[in-house]
Amino acid sequence: MTSAPTDKDAAPNVAENYLLPAGLGDGLPPEAGFEASMVERLMSVFAGWGYERVKPPLIEFEDSLLAGPGEAMAAHTFRLMDPVSQRMMGLRADMTPQVGRIAASRLRNMPRPLRLSYAGQVLRVKGEQMRPERQLGQVGVELIGAEGAAADAEVVLLPVAALRSLGVPDIAVDINVPRLAPSILVGLPASDRADLIAALDRKDTARVNERGGAHRDLLLGLLRAVGPVETALPALMGLTLPDAGNEARANLAATVALIQEAAPDLTLTIDATDHRGFEYHSGLAFTLLGRGVRGEFGRGGRYVNHAGESATGFSLYLDTLLATLPLPARARRVFLPMGCDPKLAPALRAEGWVTVQGLDAADARAEARRLLCSHYLKDGRPAAVAD
């Protein structure tokens, strides 16, 4: 005869049922609430700069999700069959292509430049070395139908202002020109071009020396033009570039001048050799960094949307912000025993208290302590639990 399973026997199975896939996790208090408040504060800053919020769907047909700039996210995208239409769908791995689609379709008749903002979750097939999470919170903006240094500068200055509004210290912006090296390597076989671009990404001067050929000196010059803007930009300006490179460099210099005029205290660096993570970008791109911070706060840059319009924008990553910023002080929580005057709760909330209503008869002070309240109601007013 088999005995009934005990709680001890069942516990391992219960725990196993609650396991989550690698790279996914629950948001718990107080971090989940803090993240939500950060999103609203960031979106408020974006709105103050004229960016209006859109809300793309979490999932859409694969052929639209991976069109245009979305093609670069194909390897990161979960796919599944839609049981209704029998068409393949993709779960978004990045929101920028979706906003580009909205601008090119639903908002195609809106006047340009079009300023849009967004916030939401994305899911990726696998994480990265510096960001192992597969589900990420993103907030960002897209500036669509505007070209030139003024637009590029706005899209750099806006996330800096937004991050500073949250209290993020020591922000630095690393400005990249991911199409500069490819413009130099036009005419080379695809495999040679890819090899040299990868060597530039790694800052592998030995490989550039070995495989650079006629382009070696110019590519080595690009590697030397990396670092603080005060030294890197003059070094870059001294190089002899092809016409496409000259145009990109002139836009970079003009953009830097506008950024420095608006935010002279902002730390700027330049890396004209970095291509990783900017595969679909067609012009100036950038990474938002912080001193002593693991990973980046966000990335952005110029691209071409589904309708062939030039656009630029950025995404901020909420996981980096959560890991960087201290949690706010816990709100004052007051326990209200069952049977107290119902008019007290709204009055206390109006004063800034969080009220926790008792649902059965219990000692008010003990119950307040058990429910992690700092105060309990005594003689009609909050009294500290610790007193």
N, C-alpha and C positions, 0 to 999 in steps of 0.2 A: 504493500500500500504506500503510495507516494504522499508525503506530507505537503501541506499547503505552503507556498513560498512565503517567507518572512519579509519584513521591510528591509532587512539587511541584504537578503538575496536580491530584492528588486532594485535597490539603490543604484548599482552599477549600470543597469539597463536604462534607468531613468536618466542618469547623467549622460550616458552615451547618446540618448535621443536628443539632448540639448546641444550637442556639439555643432559648431558652425564651420562652414568651409574655410579653408585657408584664405587669409586676406579679407575676411568679412568679420564684423563685430557689432555688438549692440552699443548704442549710445545710451549711457546711464546718467542719472542726475549726480552732480549738478552740471556735468559737461554738456549734456544734450541741450539743456536750457540755455547755457552760455553760448553754444554754437548758434542756436536759433536767434538769440539777441544780436550776435555779431552779424548774421546775415541781414537782419533788418537795418542795422546801423550802416552797413556797407551800401545797401540798396538806397538808403536815404541820401548818402553822399552822391551816389550816381544820379539820382533823381535831381539833386540840386545842380548838377552840371548839364541837365537837359536830356538825360537818358531815360526812356520809357520802358517799362518792364514787359517782357513776353514770357510765355510759359509753353515751351515745346513739349510734346508727349514723351514719355519715358521710352517708348518703343515705336518704331515705324518700319515701313517697307524697306528692305535692304537696298533696293536700287536707288531710292532717294536719299537714305541715310548715308550711303557711301559714295554719293556723287560729289563732284567738285572737290573741295578741300577735305571732305569726309573720306575720300579714297585712302588718305594716309593713315586712317584709323582702322582699316579693314582687318589687320592682324590682331587688333585689340578687342574686336567686337564679338559678343555672343550672338549666335543666330538660332532661330527656331522657326518652325512652320506655323503659319497662321491657320488654325482649323476652319476659319470662316471663308477666307479667300483662297486658301491653298497656295499662298505666296510666301516666300521667305521674308522674315522680318529680322531686324537687328535691334539689340538693346544698346542704347547710346553709350559710347565710350568717351565722348566729348560733346559739349553743347554748342561749340562754335559753328560746326557745319549745319546744325539744325537752325540756328539763328540766321545763317546765310541763306538757307532754303526759304525761311519765312520772308526775308527781305526780298528775295527774288520772285516770290510767288504771291503770297497773301498781301504783302505790302509793296508790291512793285510800282504802284501808282502814287505812293507817298513821296513828298518832295525830298530831294537829297540835299545835303548829307542827312542820312537817317541815323538816329542815335537810339540804340536798343540796349537793354540790360536784361540779365537773367540770373536765376539761382536754382540749383537743383542737384540731384545725385547722378553720378555716372558709374558705370560698372565696366571693368576691363577683364579680359581673359586671364591675364596674369599681372602681378605687380612688377615693379622695377627694384633694382638693388637699393636705391636711396628711398624708394617709396613702395614698400611691399604690399600696402593696402590695395585691394582691388575695387572696393567701393569708395568713392571719393565725393566730397561735397565741393561744388564749384560755384563761384559767383563771378560775374564779369560783365563786360560790355563789348559791343561791336559798333564801330563808326563806319558806315557804309556809304560809298559814293563820294568819298573825299580823298584826294591825293595830296602829296606834298608834305613838307616839313611841319607845317602848322598842325595838320592832323596827326602826324606821328608824335609830335611833342605832346599834344593833348592826351593821347592814349598812354603816354609814359607818366605824365604828371598826375592824372586822375587816380591811378592805383596808389601812388605815393601819398596823395592827400587822404585817400580812404584808409590806408594802413596807419597813417599818423593819427587819424581820428580815433582809432582803436587804442592808441598808445604804443604802437610798435616802434621800438627805438632802432637807431643805427641802420636805416634802410640804405641799401646800395642797389644801383641799377647797372647791370652788365648789358651793354648794347652790342648786338650782333648784326652782321650783314651776311646772312647765309648764302646769298646768291653771288657774292663777290668772287670767291674761289672758283665756282663753276664757270663764271664768265671768262676767267683766265684760261681755263682748261678746255674751252670749246675746240672741237676738232680731234681731240684724243679719243681712242677707243673707250667704250663705256667701262670696261674692266679697269683700265689704267686710271681713268678719271675717278672711279669709285675708290680705288686703292689710295690715290693721293688725297682725296677728301677725307678718307678715314685716317690717314696719317696726320693731316692737319688737325682733325678733331682730337687726336691723342697728343698733339704737339710733339710729334716724332720727327725731329730734325734729321736723324740718321736716315730714315726712310725717304724723306723728301730729298735729301742729298743724293740718295741712290737712284730714285725713280723720277726725279723732277725733270730731267732732260733740259730742254730749252727754257722751261718755265721755272727751273730750280731757284734762281736768284730772286725772282719776284715772289715765289711762294715763301722762301726764307724771309723775305722782307715783310710779308704778311705776319709771319710768326713773331717777328720782332716788334710789330705794331700791335702788341697785346699788353694791356695793363691800364693804369690810371689814365683818364682822358687827357691830362695835361702833357703826358709824354707819348701816349699811343696815337693820338690824333695827328700831331705834327709828323710822326714817323710814317703814318699812313698817307698823309698828304704829299710826302716826298717820293712816293712810288709812281712809276710810269705804268698806268693801267689801260686796258682796252676801253673803248667808248662806253660800254655798258657798266664797267667798273667805275669809270669817272662819274657817271650819272649817280650811281649808288653812293659813292664817296661824297659827292657834293650835297646830296640829300642828308647824309649822316652829319656832315659838318653844320649844315643849317639847322638841323634838328637839335643837335647838342647846344648850339648857341641859344635857341629858344628855351630849352630846358634850364640852362644855367642862368638865363635872365630871370626866369620865373622862380627858380628854386636854387639859388647860389650855394646853399649849404648841402645840397644833395650829392652824395658820393657817386660818381660815374666812372665806369670802366668800359673799355672797348675790346672786343674780340672779333675780328673780321674773319676768323678761321673756323668758328664753331658752327657746325651744321646739325648736330644731334638734337632731335626733338623739334626741329624747324623744317621738316621735310616739305610741308605744303606752303611755306611762306615764300612770298615773292619779293620782299623788300626788307626794310629795317625791322628787326625783331629784338626782343629783350627778355631778360630774366630778372626777377625781383628777389633780392637776397637780403639776409640779415647776419650781423656779426654773431658767430657762435651758434648759428641756427642750422640744424640738420635739414637738408633739402631746401627747396626754394618756396617763397611765398606765392609765386605765380609766374606765368609766362605770357608773352603776347607778341604781336607783330602783324605785318601786312600780308595779305593774301588776296586771291581772286575768288569771288563767290560764284554760285551756280549760274548766275546770269552774266558772268563776265565782268562784274563791277569790281573795282578796286576797293578794298575794305581793310580795316585794321582794328584790332581789339586786344583784349587780354582776359585771362582767367586767373582767379585767385584760388588757392587750395586751403580749405578750412582745416584740414588735419594739421598742417604746419602752423597755422595760427593758434589752434588749440594747444599745441605742444609748446608754443612760445610765450603766450600771454598768461599771466597769473589769473586764476579764477577770482571773480569778484567776491567780496565779503558776502557771507550768507545773509539773506534777508531776515529781518526781525520776524520771528514766528511766535504767535501767541495762541495758546490753547484756550478754547472757549468751552466750558463744561456744558453738558446737556441741560437744557432748561433755562439758560441765561436769556436775558432780554434780546430778542431778535434784531432790535435796532442797533445793538452795539457793534455787530460784525461789519455792516457797511460803513459805520462811522470810523471804526479802527482802520479799515482798508483805505479809506479816504486820507487817513493820516500816514499811510505808507506801511502799515503792518500787513503781514501775511496771516490770515486767520485759519486755524485748524479746528473745525467744529467737532466736539465730542458727540459720539453717537450712542453712548450708553452711560449709565451712572458709574462714576469712578472718581477716585481722589484726583482733583484737578492738577495738583503739583506733580504727583507721581506720573500721571498720564502725560503731562506735558514733557516730562523728562524722557519717558519711554518713546514718545513720538518726535523726539529731537527738536522740541520747541524751546526757545530761549526764555519765554515768558508764559505765564498763565494768568487767567483773569481772577483778580482778587478785589473784592469790594468795588467792582465795576471798572477797574483799571488794570492794565498789564503790570504784573509783578515779576521780577526776575526769578527764575527757577533756582539759581545758585544762591540767592540770599537766604 
